Amino acid sequence: MKTYERLILVLLALPSGTALALPSNQRYSASDPQCHTPVTESRLPWHNDEVAVEGKQILLRTWRPQDNLAFQSLVNDPATNGSNTLMWKGENGWRPIDVKEFFLRADQNRLERLVIEFAVVLKKQPDVIIGLCQLHRTTWLQDVDLVFLDPTSSVYDFGILISNSYWGNGYGTEVTQVTMKYAFQTLNADSVRSVTKIGNGRMKRIFERFEIPHSERRPNALGGVDFFLLSRQRWEQNPSLWETVP
C-alpha cells in the first residue's frame, strides 16, 4: 500500500486472512469506565456499516463517500499537514485520484480486518470534520533484527491528524484517549504503537500526558521518526489516565 494510506505510521503490515476475536455488536462510549455502555446505534467493529467511538467532545466515525472533499481539504492544508507530518505528499499535495484510492482502500482494509480509518468530528458540529485518525493491525513484527509474520498479532499502529484551526482545544488529546481505549477494550489489542516525526512537539506532549513510553528512534530521508509503544500491561496499570476526560 502507498505511504499516504498509512496515515502518520511506519507500517510493515501485509494482508492476512486470519480473523480476530471481536466483541459483541455494540458501539461503545469511552466515558464508561469499562467501555461497555452501548451508545445509540450498534455496529460490529469490522462491519461494512459505520463504526463510531464517542468521547466527551468528539466523535470518531468511519469515512463516508461524501467526505472526499473535506478529506482533501484537510490533508492539503499546509499548516495542518505540512512537511513535518508523515502524511505529507510533497508540494503537489493530494490529487482527487489519491483521495479516491484512499477511500476505496479504507473500505477494503476494514473488510480485511486490517485498518479502521476514522474521521474526527465535533459532537456539537457533527457535519464538520476536524481531523482523522487510524488504527492499523500489523501482522509483520520485528524482534531485534528478525522480521517475522504473526497472523494472530494484536499489535495496532495509531496515527492522528487534527486541523490546525482546532489546535489548542484538547481534541488531539481526547482522540488519543478514546482511540487507545477502543483499541484495548474493543479490539482487544496487546499493544498500540505510535510513530511521529522527530520535532513534532504536540504529539510528544500528548504521549507524555498519557505516559506512553518512547521506544526507539529511526533515521529516514525526512529527518527520522520516534516510536512510542503502549503495552496492555502498562495501560491497565494507569486506569486514571484513561478515565479522566482531558
N, C-alpha and C positions, 0 to 999 in steps of 0.2 A: 504494500500500500504506500501511497505517497506521504511525504512528510506532513503536509497540511492536515491529513486525516488523523494524525496522532496528537492534535492539539499542541500542548507545550511539552509533549513527552518524548523521551527517547525510548523507542519501542523495539522489542525483539520478537514480537509475537507472530505466530503463523496460525491459520485456521485449524480448528480441531473439531472433530465430530462428537467429542465426549460431552455429555450433558452434565450440568451441575445439579446438585440437590437444592431446590429452591423452595422458599416458603409458600404459605397459602396465598390464595388470590385476594390480596388486600393491598391497600395503599396506606402508607404509614405516616404518622405525624412525628417529626423529630423532636417535638417538645415533650413527648411522653418519655418517662424515664427508661422504659423498656422498649420503646418504639413499637408497641404492639397495639396502638389505638388506630383503628381504621378511620380514614378521613374521606368523607363523601364517596366518590366513585371508587370501585375496586378494579384493580388491574394486576395481572401477573407481571413480574419484573421484566420478563423477556417476551411478553405478548406483543403482537404487531400493533395493538392499540396503544393509546398514550400511557406513559408512565409518569407519575408525579411524586415529588418529595416536597413536603411542606415544612417551612420554618416559621419563625415569628413574623419576619418582614418580607421574606422572599419565597418564591415557589420555583422549583426546578421541574421542568416538563420536557418531554421529548419533542423534537422539532416537527413542525407541520409544513406541508408543501408551500403554504402561503407565506412562510417565514423567510423565503430566499432573499428578498431584497433587504430585509432587516439584518440578516446574517452578513450579506455582502457589505453593507454599510458599516457594520461593527468591525469586521476584520480588515477593512480597507481604511479605517481611521488611523492615521499615523500616530496620533497622540495616545491611542489605546493599544494598537498592535504594531508598534514600531520595531526597529531592528533589535531592540532589547528583549523581544519575545521569540519563542521557538515556533510560533505560528506565522511569523512574518514571511511573506513570499517575495520580497525584493521590491524594487521600485515600480514594477508593473502591477503589483497587487493581485488580488483575486479577480479572475475573469468570470463572466457568467457560466462558462463551461466548467470552471473549477468548483463553483458553488453547486452546480447541478450534480457533479460527480460526488461531492461531499454528501449531499442529501441522499443520493442513491446508496452510497456506502453506509451511511448511518443506519438506514433500514436493514440492509443486508447484514451488517455486523451485529445488530441487535438480534436478528433472527438466528444467526450463527452463535449466539451467546458469547460474543467476544467484547462488544463495546456498547455502552449506553452513552449517547450524546444528549446533553441537556441544554435547553435554553433557560436562561435565568430571567425571571420576570418578577416585578414587584406585586405583592398581593393587592395593594391599593391601586395599581395600574396594570392589570393582567394582560393588556394588549401591548405593553411596551417592553421590548426585550432589552435588558441592560447588560447582558453578558452571556457566557457559555461556560460549560464545564463538561468533563468527560471521565468516565470510569472504564478502564480497559483491562480485561483479564488477560494476563500474559502467560503463555504456555511454554515459552522459551526462557529458561532461568540460567543464571550463571553462579558457579561456585568457584571462587578464585579465578583460575584461567580456564576452567571447564565450563562449556556451554552445553546444556542438555535439555531435552524435551520432557515436559511433565504435563500430559493432557489433563490430569486431575488438579492442576495448580489452582489455588485460590488466592493468588497474588494479583493485586489490581494496581494499575497506574492511574494517577489522578492528575488532572490539569484544569486550569481555570483562567478565564479572561473576562475582566469587567471593564465596561466602557469608562473612560477617564471622566466623563461627565458625572459619574456617580461615585467617584473615589471619595474617601473620607467619611463615608456613612456606615462603615462596618459591614457592607454587603459581602465583600470578599471573605471576611472572617466568618460570617454566618453561612455562606455557601460551603466553605471548607468544613465547618462543624457538622452541618446536616448531611453532607456527602459522605464524610467519614463514618457517621452513624449508620447511614444507609448501607455502606459497603460492609461493615462488620455485622450489623444486626439483620439486614435483609438479604444480602448476598453471601453472608457467612464467610467473609474474607479472612484469610490467615494474616495478611499484612497488606498495607497500602503504601505504595511508593510514589513520591512526588519529585519532579525534576524542574528546576528553574535555572535560567541563565545566571551566571556569575554577575553580580551587580544589581540584581532585582531585589532591592531592599524591601519593597512592600510584601512580597511573598515570604521572604525570610522572617519578617516580623510576625506574620501570621503563623508560620511554623513554630516560632519561638513562643507565641501566645499559647499554643496547644502542646508545647513541649515535645514536638516531633523532632527526633534526633537527626542531625546531619550524618550521613553515612559515607559519602565519598564525593570526590571532585574529579571530573574528567575533562581534559582539554579537547577542543574541537576548533574548526575553522572560524567559528563565530565568537571565540573567546572563552569557551568552556561552559560546563554546566555543573550545578550542585545537585546531589541526590539527598533526599530526606526519606527515611523509612520508619513507618509506624507499625509495630507488630501488634497482634491481637492482645498479647500479654500486657504490653505497655498501655494499650488503650483501656483495658479493663482495670488497670491499676490507678487510673486517674478519672474516675467517673464524674467528678465535679466539673472537670473541664468541658465535658460534653453535655452536661445538663443545664449549665448556665448560659442563657442566651446572650451573645456578645452585646 
